[in-house]
Amino acid sequence: MKPLNDILWFLGTPLFFIVMGLSLWGLFGFDTPMNAPFVWAWHYLALPVLGSGWLYGFLQRDYFLRDRRVPNGSFWFCMVSCPPLILLFLCGITSLVNGSFPTTESISYRGPITKLYVSGGRHKECEVALTDPVFGEITLGVSPSEYSSLAVGQTYTRDLRVGLLGIPFRSMRERR
């Protein structure tokens, strides 16, 4: 297992930034109903990612502490923080994979608007909450121009494509 450890030690930082970049591309490239990729990733990937990350760290503890002379505190900090951080990045990659391979299915949300709000700090996100008879309460992002023409109680309809993982989405280019 030592050659694999040496490869991971050498490529760890570049791989981290590649995964982070892909994750950000997925998060900012596709618009989904509120938190859908996060729910999917935590539901299907949490146990395998956390389990394999912690198992690998425990099995290779001697390699890191003795051979690589990683300080004990740094090792345990990474053991606790890295697998959840990787899981968080996988939420964006889930969105990227889902949106990159759409199916022919589409889904339509339709219902009265129950709430209009703007969230975020420096970068404002306009959102609309509506009650769909099939899906219940759902929150969708809208463009600022679309947001200004909406009112509470008005019927709103949004058609989204369904991706490979079954998560409804639209490209951020379609949102403008």
NUKOL-10215 format. One record per residue (C-alpha): residue number from 1; residue in three letters; chain; x, y, z. Coordinates in pm, whole numbers, m for minus. Last residue first. Layout:
<pts>
@i NUM	aa ALA	ch A	X X	Y Y	Z Z
...
</pts>
This chain:
<pts>
@i 176	aa ARG	ch A	X m3107	Y 3465	Z m1688
@i 175	aa ARG	ch A	X m3217	Y 3126	Z m1553
@i 174	aa GLU	ch A	X m3151	Y 2930	Z m1873
@i 173	aa ARG	ch A	X m2778	Y 3009	Z m1846
@i 172	aa MET	ch A	X m2791	Y 2876	Z m1488
@i 171	aa SER	ch A	X m2877	Y 2538	Z m1640
@i 170	aa ARG	ch A	X m3199	Y 2384	Z m1520
@i 169	aa PHE	ch A	X m3248	Y 2111	Z m1268
@i 168	aa PRO	ch A	X m3468	Y 1827	Z m1136
@i 167	aa ILE	ch A	X m3268	Y 1558	Z m952
@i 166	aa GLY	ch A	X m3320	Y 1202	Z m1077
@i 165	aa LEU	ch A	X m2950	Y 1109	Z m1074
@i 164	aa LEU	ch A	X m2916	Y 1132	Z m1454
@i 163	aa GLY	ch A	X m3092	Y 1467	Z m1466
@i 162	aa VAL	ch A	X m3457	Y 1568	Z m1479
@i 161	aa ARG	ch A	X m3539	Y 1881	Z m1678
@i 160	aa LEU	ch A	X m3726	Y 2163	Z m1512
@i 159	aa ASP	ch A	X m4054	Y 2339	Z m1592
@i 158	aa ARG	ch A	X m4158	Y 2623	Z m1361
@i 157	aa THR	ch A	X m4513	Y 2752	Z m1311
@i 156	aa TYR	ch A	X m4630	Y 3030	Z m1080
@i 155	aa THR	ch A	X m4985	Y 3113	Z m975
@i 154	aa GLN	ch A	X m5006	Y 3454	Z m802
@i 153	aa GLY	ch A	X m5087	Y 3449	Z m433
@i 152	aa VAL	ch A	X m4775	Y 3647	Z m338
@i 151	aa ALA	ch A	X m4662	Y 3865	Z m629
@i 150	aa LEU	ch A	X m4421	Y 3819	Z m919
@i 149	aa SER	ch A	X m4297	Y 4076	Z m1176
@i 148	aa SER	ch A	X m3993	Y 4189	Z m976
@i 147	aa TYR	ch A	X m3880	Y 3828	Z m926
@i 146	aa GLU	ch A	X m3869	Y 3762	Z m1301
@i 145	aa SER	ch A	X m3628	Y 4053	Z m1351
@i 144	aa PRO	ch A	X m3419	Y 3945	Z m1052
@i 143	aa SER	ch A	X m3393	Y 3588	Z m1187
@i 142	aa VAL	ch A	X m3570	Y 3312	Z m998
@i 141	aa GLY	ch A	X m3458	Y 3044	Z m752
@i 140	aa LEU	ch A	X m3712	Y 2783	Z m647
@i 139	aa THR	ch A	X m3848	Y 2681	Z m308
@i 138	aa ILE	ch A	X m4102	Y 2397	Z m283
@i 137	aa GLU	ch A	X m4394	Y 2332	Z m47
@i 136	aa GLY	ch A	X m4591	Y 2025	Z m157
@i 135	aa PHE	ch A	X m4471	Y 1802	Z m441
@i 134	aa VAL	ch A	X m4805	Y 1704	Z m601
@i 133	aa PRO	ch A	X m5033	Y 2001	Z m520
@i 132	aa ASP	ch A	X m4742	Y 2246	Z m555
@i 131	aa THR	ch A	X m4723	Y 2513	Z m287
@i 130	aa LEU	ch A	X m4485	Y 2789	Z m381
@i 129	aa ALA	ch A	X m4175	Y 2953	Z m239
@i 128	aa VAL	ch A	X m3996	Y 3205	Z m460
@i 127	aa GLU	ch A	X m3632	Y 3299	Z m442
@i 126	aa CYS	ch A	X m3415	Y 3591	Z m547
@i 125	aa GLU	ch A	X m3051	Y 3535	Z m458
@i 124	aa LYS	ch A	X m2843	Y 3840	Z m366
@i 123	aa HIS	ch A	X m2467	Y 3836	Z m399
@i 122	aa ARG	ch A	X m2330	Y 4068	Z m128
@i 121	aa GLY	ch A	X m2535	Y 3900	Z 141
@i 120	aa GLY	ch A	X m2773	Y 3622	Z 61
@i 119	aa SER	ch A	X m3148	Y 3587	Z 46
@i 118	aa VAL	ch A	X m3423	Y 3778	Z m134
@i 117	aa TYR	ch A	X m3778	Y 3672	Z m59
@i 116	aa LEU	ch A	X m4115	Y 3587	Z m208
@i 115	aa LYS	ch A	X m4355	Y 3364	Z m13
@i 114	aa THR	ch A	X m4670	Y 3160	Z m71
@i 113	aa ILE	ch A	X m4677	Y 3166	Z m451
@i 112	aa PRO	ch A	X m4971	Y 2965	Z m577
@i 111	aa GLY	ch A	X m4892	Y 2645	Z m762
@i 110	aa ARG	ch A	X m4711	Y 2475	Z m1045
@i 109	aa TYR	ch A	X m4390	Y 2273	Z m1053
@i 108	aa SER	ch A	X m4336	Y 2085	Z m1377
@i 107	aa ILE	ch A	X m4100	Y 1793	Z m1426
@i 106	aa SER	ch A	X m3912	Y 1687	Z m1734
@i 105	aa GLU	ch A	X m3793	Y 1352	Z m1860
@i 104	aa THR	ch A	X m3564	Y 1308	Z m2159
@i 103	aa THR	ch A	X m3268	Y 1244	Z m1932
@i 102	aa PRO	ch A	X m2997	Y 1496	Z m1856
@i 101	aa PHE	ch A	X m2630	Y 1395	Z m1833
@i 100	aa SER	ch A	X m2430	Y 1706	Z m1744
@i 99	aa GLY	ch A	X m2690	Y 1826	Z m1495
@i 98	aa ASN	ch A	X m2676	Y 1520	Z m1268
@i 97	aa VAL	ch A	X m2298	Y 1488	Z m1289
@i 96	aa LEU	ch A	X m2250	Y 1858	Z m1204
@i 95	aa SER	ch A	X m2509	Y 1855	Z m924
@i 94	aa THR	ch A	X m2346	Y 1548	Z m769
@i 93	aa ILE	ch A	X m2008	Y 1719	Z m808
@i 92	aa GLY	ch A	X m2145	Y 2007	Z m604
@i 91	aa CYS	ch A	X m2260	Y 1773	Z m326
@i 90	aa LEU	ch A	X m1930	Y 1585	Z m355
@i 89	aa PHE	ch A	X m1752	Y 1893	Z m222
@i 88	aa LEU	ch A	X m1944	Y 1862	Z 105
@i 87	aa LEU	ch A	X m1852	Y 1493	Z 124
@i 86	aa ILE	ch A	X m1487	Y 1584	Z 76
@i 85	aa LEU	ch A	X m1518	Y 1827	Z 366
@i 84	aa PRO	ch A	X m1684	Y 1559	Z 581
@i 83	aa PRO	ch A	X m1394	Y 1319	Z 500
@i 82	aa CYS	ch A	X m1126	Y 1586	Z 564
@i 81	aa SER	ch A	X m1227	Y 1725	Z 905
@i 80	aa VAL	ch A	X m1195	Y 1447	Z 1165
@i 79	aa MET	ch A	X m901	Y 1254	Z 1020
@i 78	aa CYS	ch A	X m735	Y 1580	Z 916
@i 77	aa PHE	ch A	X m747	Y 1712	Z 1273
@i 76	aa TRP	ch A	X m625	Y 1374	Z 1398
@i 75	aa PHE	ch A	X m320	Y 1386	Z 1170
@i 74	aa SER	ch A	X m247	Y 1749	Z 1247
@i 73	aa GLY	ch A	X m250	Y 1680	Z 1622
@i 72	aa ASN	ch A	X m13	Y 1383	Z 1588
@i 71	aa PRO	ch A	X 237	Y 1577	Z 1380
@i 70	aa VAL	ch A	X 297	Y 1423	Z 1035
@i 69	aa ARG	ch A	X 633	Y 1245	Z 1034
@i 68	aa ARG	ch A	X 581	Y 1102	Z 684
@i 67	aa ASP	ch A	X 705	Y 754	Z 778
@i 66	aa ARG	ch A	X 600	Y 752	Z 1146
@i 65	aa LEU	ch A	X 273	Y 946	Z 1182
@i 64	aa PHE	ch A	X 146	Y 921	Z 825
@i 63	aa TYR	ch A	X 247	Y 561	Z 756
@i 62	aa ASP	ch A	X 153	Y 452	Z 1109
@i 61	aa ARG	ch A	X m201	Y 587	Z 1071
@i 60	aa GLN	ch A	X m258	Y 408	Z 740
@i 59	aa LEU	ch A	X m533	Y 173	Z 863
@i 58	aa PHE	ch A	X m695	Y 447	Z 1072
@i 57	aa GLY	ch A	X m685	Y 701	Z 790
@i 56	aa TYR	ch A	X m816	Y 455	Z 531
@i 55	aa LEU	ch A	X m1102	Y 354	Z 762
@i 54	aa TRP	ch A	X m1188	Y 720	Z 827
@i 53	aa GLY	ch A	X m1206	Y 804	Z 459
@i 52	aa SER	ch A	X m1382	Y 478	Z 366
@i 51	aa GLY	ch A	X m1651	Y 525	Z 632
@i 50	aa LEU	ch A	X m1707	Y 895	Z 565
@i 49	aa VAL	ch A	X m1731	Y 847	Z 190
@i 48	aa PRO	ch A	X m1934	Y 524	Z 194
@i 47	aa LEU	ch A	X m2176	Y 640	Z 469
@i 46	aa ALA	ch A	X m2234	Y 988	Z 335
@i 45	aa LEU	ch A	X m2274	Y 905	Z m35
@i 44	aa TYR	ch A	X m2640	Y 812	Z m89
@i 43	aa HIS	ch A	X m2840	Y 1032	Z 149
@i 42	aa TRP	ch A	X m2579	Y 1305	Z 195
@i 41	aa ALA	ch A	X m2526	Y 1332	Z m181
@i 40	aa TRP	ch A	X m2900	Y 1331	Z m263
@i 39	aa VAL	ch A	X m2985	Y 1587	Z 8
@i 38	aa PHE	ch A	X m2702	Y 1814	Z m104
@i 37	aa PRO	ch A	X m2804	Y 1783	Z m471
@i 36	aa ALA	ch A	X m3168	Y 1878	Z m383
@i 35	aa ASN	ch A	X m3077	Y 2177	Z m160
@i 34	aa MET	ch A	X m3366	Y 2402	Z m274
@i 33	aa PRO	ch A	X m3497	Y 2303	Z m616
@i 32	aa THR	ch A	X m3210	Y 2296	Z m864
@i 31	aa ASP	ch A	X m3019	Y 2561	Z m1061
@i 30	aa PHE	ch A	X m2705	Y 2440	Z m1232
@i 29	aa GLY	ch A	X m2367	Y 2597	Z m1307
@i 28	aa PHE	ch A	X m2292	Y 2756	Z m968
@i 27	aa LEU	ch A	X m2299	Y 2438	Z m761
@i 26	aa GLY	ch A	X m2161	Y 2210	Z m1034
@i 25	aa TRP	ch A	X m1876	Y 2445	Z m1124
@i 24	aa LEU	ch A	X m1801	Y 2489	Z m753
@i 23	aa SER	ch A	X m1773	Y 2112	Z m713
@i 22	aa LEU	ch A	X m1555	Y 2075	Z m1019
@i 21	aa GLY	ch A	X m1321	Y 2341	Z m881
@i 20	aa MET	ch A	X m1308	Y 2178	Z m534
@i 19	aa VAL	ch A	X m1236	Y 1837	Z m687
@i 18	aa ILE	ch A	X m955	Y 1985	Z m898
@i 17	aa PHE	ch A	X m821	Y 2178	Z m597
@i 16	aa PHE	ch A	X m809	Y 1867	Z m378
@i 15	aa LEU	ch A	X m657	Y 1659	Z m656
@i 14	aa PRO	ch A	X m376	Y 1913	Z m694
@i 13	aa THR	ch A	X m311	Y 1905	Z m317
@i 12	aa GLY	ch A	X m318	Y 1528	Z m276
@i 11	aa LEU	ch A	X m107	Y 1438	Z m580
@i 10	aa PHE	ch A	X 225	Y 1376	Z m401
@i 9	aa TRP	ch A	X 80	Y 1224	Z m83
@i 8	aa LEU	ch A	X m171	Y 1023	Z m286
@i 7	aa ILE	ch A	X 111	Y 883	Z m503
@i 6	aa ASP	ch A	X 322	Y 803	Z m197
@i 5	aa ASN	ch A	X 28	Y 635	Z m25
@i 4	aa LEU	ch A	X m44	Y 425	Z m334
@i 3	aa PRO	ch A	X 323	Y 316	Z m345
@i 2	aa LYS	ch A	X 307	Y 223	Z 31
@i 1	aa MET	ch A	X 0	Y 0	Z 0
</pts>
